Amino acid sequence: MRRSRAGYTVGVSLLAFHVALFVPLAAVAQETQQGMVRQTMPVIRQVGEGSQYYLGQANELLIRVNVWGRVLRPGEYFVPATTDLITLISAAGGPIPKARLNDVQVVRMSAAGQEGEVIEVNLKKYLKTGDKRLIPALKPEDTVIIQGSVWLLVADIAQVVSAVAVVGSVYYYFWVTRR
């Protein structure tokens, strides 16, 4: 009787370990493949020595901007100089679910490069009103930061606690029950 209960416990523990470890990884892989748009790096040339502007393939003027945080594809982007914040976030795959859109930050360095300013943008308000005045124009070397909501943090913590619980149950089975 003790052996069949032990086999059952091991089976349940391994199943729980599999669910806690591999299901979230599969969800991440599926999430990144769903909206996958292949972005090709444009052939660019820097305009002038130390300039912040670039020329693209069709001699269009490009700027380099960064997107950090809760978007599908964060990273560095070379976009036309007339690109606005909404278009940049769309090029980055859009915000992920539970991204905090009421507090998007645009970090902009001064011309001297010593101090910067942080511009806070309420994208939720823009989406409700459609008022383009709420969206700042992008400048070279801007960094756009989209943070996650509190619920996203709680979900991340719950996922870690779940994985630790599985490891604890395996430890309990192999080292405590075997004594």
C-alpha positions in Angstrom: 0.0 0.0 0.0 2.9 2.4 0.9 4.5 1.9 -2.5 1.4 2.6 -4.6 0.8 5.8 -2.6 4.4 6.8 -3.1 4.1 6.1 -6.8 0.9 8.2 -6.9 2.7 11.1 -5.0 5.6 11.0 -7.4 3.3 11.0 -10.4 1.3 14.0 -9.1 4.5 15.9 -8.2 6.0 15.4 -11.6 2.8 16.4 -13.3 2.6 19.5 -11.1 6.3 20.3 -11.9 5.6 19.9 -15.6 2.6 22.2 -15.5 4.3 24.8 -13.4 7.5 24.8 -15.5 6.6 24.1 -19.1 3.0 25.4 -19.6 4.1 29.1 -18.9 7.1 28.6 -21.3 4.7 27.2 -24.0 2.4 30.2 -23.5 5.3 32.6 -23.9 6.4 30.8 -27.1 2.9 30.9 -28.5 2.5 34.6 -27.5 5.6 35.6 -29.4 4.7 33.6 -32.5 1.1 34.8 -32.9 1.7 38.4 -33.8 5.1 37.9 -35.3 5.9 40.4 -38.0 9.4 40.1 -39.4 11.1 43.5 -39.1 13.9 43.9 -41.5 16.8 46.1 -40.4 16.8 49.0 -42.9 20.0 49.7 -44.8 20.9 53.0 -43.2 23.6 55.7 -43.4 24.3 58.2 -40.7 23.8 61.8 -41.9 26.9 63.8 -40.9 29.4 63.2 -38.2 27.8 62.5 -34.8 24.3 63.2 -36.2 21.2 61.7 -34.8 19.5 61.3 -38.2 19.9 58.5 -40.7 19.0 58.0 -44.3 17.0 54.9 -45.2 16.9 52.9 -48.5 14.6 55.4 -50.2 16.5 58.4 -48.9 13.9 58.9 -46.2 15.1 60.6 -43.0 15.1 58.2 -40.1 15.6 58.6 -36.3 16.7 55.9 -33.8 14.3 55.4 -30.9 14.0 52.7 -28.2 10.9 50.9 -26.9 11.2 49.2 -23.5 8.7 47.4 -21.4 5.4 45.7 -22.0 5.2 45.6 -25.8 5.3 42.5 -27.9 8.7 43.3 -29.4 10.7 45.8 -27.4 14.0 47.1 -28.9 15.7 49.7 -30.9 13.9 51.0 -34.0 14.9 53.2 -36.9 11.7 55.0 -37.9 10.8 57.9 -40.2 11.4 61.3 -38.5 7.6 62.0 -38.7 6.6 58.9 -36.7 4.4 59.5 -33.7 4.2 57.5 -30.5 1.2 55.4 -31.5 2.9 54.3 -34.7 6.1 53.4 -32.9 4.2 51.3 -30.3 2.3 49.6 -33.2 5.6 48.9 -34.9 6.8 47.2 -31.7 3.8 44.9 -31.9 1.5 46.9 -29.6 1.1 46.8 -25.9 0.7 43.4 -24.3 -2.4 42.7 -22.2 -2.3 44.3 -18.8 0.2 47.0 -19.9 -0.3 50.3 -18.1 -1.4 52.7 -20.8 -2.3 55.6 -18.6 1.4 56.2 -17.7 3.6 55.8 -20.7 6.9 57.6 -20.3 9.0 59.2 -23.1 12.5 59.8 -21.8 14.2 62.5 -23.9 17.8 63.7 -23.6 18.6 67.4 -23.9 20.5 68.7 -26.9 23.7 68.9 -24.8 23.1 65.3 -23.6 23.6 66.2 -19.9 20.0 66.2 -18.6 16.9 64.6 -19.8 13.2 65.1 -19.4 10.5 62.6 -18.8 7.2 63.2 -20.7 4.2 61.3 -19.3 1.6 60.3 -21.8 -1.9 59.0 -21.0 -2.6 56.7 -24.0 -5.9 55.6 -22.4 -7.2 59.2 -22.6 -6.0 59.4 -26.2 -7.8 56.2 -27.1 -11.1 57.5 -25.5 -10.9 61.0 -27.0 -8.8 60.7 -30.2 -7.1 64.0 -29.3 -3.8 64.0 -31.2 -2.5 66.8 -29.0 -2.0 64.3 -26.2 0.6 62.4 -28.3 4.1 64.0 -28.4 6.2 64.0 -31.5 9.2 61.7 -31.3 12.7 63.0 -31.4 16.0 61.2 -32.1 17.2 59.0 -29.2 13.9 59.0 -27.4 13.2 56.0 -25.1 9.6 55.0 -24.7 8.8 53.0 -21.6 5.5 51.1 -21.1 5.2 49.5 -17.7 3.0 46.7 -16.6 0.0 46.9 -14.2 0.0 45.7 -10.7 -2.0 42.6 -11.7 0.8 41.6 -14.1 3.2 41.8 -11.2 0.9 39.7 -9.0 0.6 37.1 -11.8 4.4 36.9 -12.2 4.8 36.4 -8.4 2.1 33.7 -8.4 3.9 31.9 -11.2 7.2 31.9 -9.2 5.5 30.8 -6.0 3.8 27.9 -8.0 7.2 26.7 -9.3 8.7 26.9 -5.8 5.8 24.9 -4.4 6.4 22.2 -6.9 10.1 22.0 -6.0 9.1 21.9 -2.3 6.7 19.0 -2.8 9.3 17.0 -4.7 11.8 17.7 -1.9 9.3 16.7 0.7 8.6 13.4 -1.1 12.2 12.4 -1.7 13.9 13.5 1.5 11.2 13.8 4.2 8.9 10.9 3.5 11.7 8.5 2.8 13.1 8.7 6.4 
